[in-house]
Amino acid sequence: MSNAYPQPAGQDSRHPTSFHHDEDSDWDAGMEHDVVSLLEENARLRALVVRLSDLVLKSVVDQK
């Protein structure tokens, strides 16, 4: 299968240059740290939801 968009003259088709890769490398640099921070925050929020659910259930049971 051939490429629908031919390479410009003088450009090696095996190694196309991508300006997106170069531009995104700076943006991706802190991505791993951000993902870890989000996962930690997600775990804290889930724990708070469990605690809140327990308090609500305990309150409902105590009212009966």
Rosetta blueprint (number, residue, H / E / L):
1 M L
2 S L
3 N L
4 A L
5 Y L
6 P L
7 Q L
8 P L
9 A L
10 G L
11 Q L
12 D L
13 S L
14 R L
15 H L
16 P L
17 T L
18 S L
19 F H
20 H H
21 H H
22 D H
23 E H
24 D H
25 S H
26 D H
27 W H
28 D H
29 A L
30 G L
31 M H
32 E H
33 H H
34 D H
35 V H
36 V H
37 S H
38 L H
39 L H
40 E H
41 E H
42 N H
43 A H
44 R H
45 L H
46 R H
47 A H
48 L H
49 V H
50 V H
51 R H
52 L H
53 S H
54 D H
55 L H
56 V H
57 L H
58 K H
59 S H
60 V H
61 V H
62 D H
63 Q H
64 K L
